[in-house]
Amino acid sequence: MLARMTSEPEQQIGVGTPDAFQRLWTPHRMAYIQGENKPTGPGAGDGCPFCSIPEKSDEDGLILARGRHVYAVLNLYPYNGGHLMVVPFRHVADYTELDADETVELAEFTKAAMVALRTASGAHGFNIGMNQGATAGAGIAAHLHQHVVPRWGGDTNFMPVVGHTKVLPQLLADTRRMIADAWPRP
């Protein structure tokens, strides 16, 4: 049975003075904050998640599509629903380390991701990019990955701007299935 909804702040005895702020609890984010699944070093054998993901089934690894040189995978900590990454199988840190075939396939997968996201979710636009190095914001700097973030008109509201909280309306497994089904086939 659903709890009664109210617009009045709920007072919780013993937790301090009520302050009129409503809070959305996102305990799953603690894994990201604490660095769960972060590599212990720069090598492929140092616990790199981008090296271990391809060993899993597509469903378990949240893989959308696999190529010869790269694969597309959902981001576990998405900025928007459908936020995915294109990742080379080879463990390289810098864009300049890709060979010609890897570079071409990374670009082709990025284009395919845009088509799939437009088909599956009607994305209006995209943020596409790479953070090269930890100082540039790369969460996993040792393994190159390109972000493809779908955007919609009005998708930024008070939640991320003021509350620093993103509300995602769909489970990752459901998002993976929807985008994988829409992925263009050669």
N, C-alpha and C positions, 0 to 999 in steps of 0.2 A: 504494500500500500504506500502511495506517495505521501510524503510529509506535507503538512499544511504550509503553503507558501504565504509569506507576509512581506510587506514592504518596510516593516519596522525592524530595526537592528535587534538581533537576538542578544540578550544579556546573558553572559556566562559568569556565574558566580565564581569568584576566586581567581580570575585571570586579569585583574586590574580594572581600571576605570573605563567604562564604555566610551568610545571615541567617535561613534557614528560612521566609522569606516566598515564597509562590508569586505570580507576577505574571501578570495578564491584560493583554496588550498591546492597546490600542485606538487605533492610529495615526490612524484616520479622525476621531477627536475633535479632532485638531490643527486641522483646518479651522475648526471652531467656535471653538476657543480663540483662534485667530489672527484671527478675524473675517471669514473668507472669505464673500463674498456679502453683506456688511453694506453698507447704504447709505452713501454718502459725505457725505450731507447730508439735510435734512428733506423735500426736494421729491420729487415723483413721478419726476422725471427724474434723480434723484441715485442711481440704481442700486437702487431699491426692489425687492426680490425679489417682494413681494406684488403689485406692478404688472406685473411681467414674467411671472409664472407663468401667468396666464390666456391669454397669447399662445401657450403651448405646447399640445401635445396633452395630453389627460387623463393618458395613461400617462407621458409625459415630465415633466409638471408634478406628478405624483402627486395629481391632482385627483380627488376622489371624486364630486362633483356640482356643477352650476352652476345658479344661479338667475338672476333678473333683476338683483338688486342685490348678491348675495353668492355666494361659492363655498366649498366645503369642500375642504381639502387636508391631506395627511399632514404631520406635523412631521418635518423632516429629522433632528432630534436629539431623538427621543422619550423621554419619561420612562417610558412603558410601551408595549408593542406596541399599535398602533391609536390612539396619541395623534394627534389631528387638531386643526385650527383652522378656524374659520368666519371668513371674511375679506370685508369689503366690497370690491367692485370699485373704488369711489371711494377715492382716497387722502386719508384723514382720520386724524388722530392720536387724537382724543378721542371717547369714547362720546357725549358731548353734541352732537357735530357731525353725528351720523347724522340723516337725516330720518326721518319716520314710516314710510315704506315700507321703508327699509333696516333700521330697528329691528325691524319685524315679521318681515321675512324672516330676519334674523339669529337671532331667537328660534325661528322655525319650523325653520331648518336645525339649530339646536342640538338641538331635539327629535328631528328626523329622524336626527341623528348618534347619539343615544342608542339609538334603535330599531335602527339598522343595527349598532351595536356589540354590542348584546344579541343580535341575531339571528346575527351572524357569529362572535362569540367568547364569548358567554355572560357578558358583563361583569356583575359583581355590584353595582357602584356606579360613581360618576363624581366626578372633580374637574372643575369647570367654572369658568372665570374669565378675567379680563383683568387684565393688568398695565398700568396707565395711567402712562406716563412712564418714563424710564430709571431714576429713583430708586426706582420701585416694582418694578423688575426686568424691564421690557420689553426684550427683546433687540433688537427693531426697534420703537422707540417712535413713529416717524413714521407708521406705518400700523397702524391698529387691527386687532386680531385676538383672537378668543376661543378659548381652549384648551378642548378636551374630552378628558379623560384617563380611559380606562377603568381600573377597579380590580377586583381579585379578592381574596377572602379569602386572606391569607397571601402577597400579592405583594411585601411588603417583608420582606426577610430580611437576612442579614449583608452581602450584596454592596453594596447602596446605602448601608446604614446605617454599616457599618464600612469597607468598601472603596471607597466612592464610585464604584462601577462598576455599571452596569445591563446585565444580560444579556438580549438580545432574540432570541427564537427564530425569527424569520421576516424575510426580506428585505422591504424597503419595497414593492417592486413586487408581491410576493405579497400583502402586507397590503392594498395599495390595491385590488387586484382583488377580494379577499374582501369588503371593506367596500362597495365600489362596487356589487357584485352584490347586497348585502343592503340597499342604500339604498332607502327607501320611495319608490315612484313615486306621483305625484298621480293 
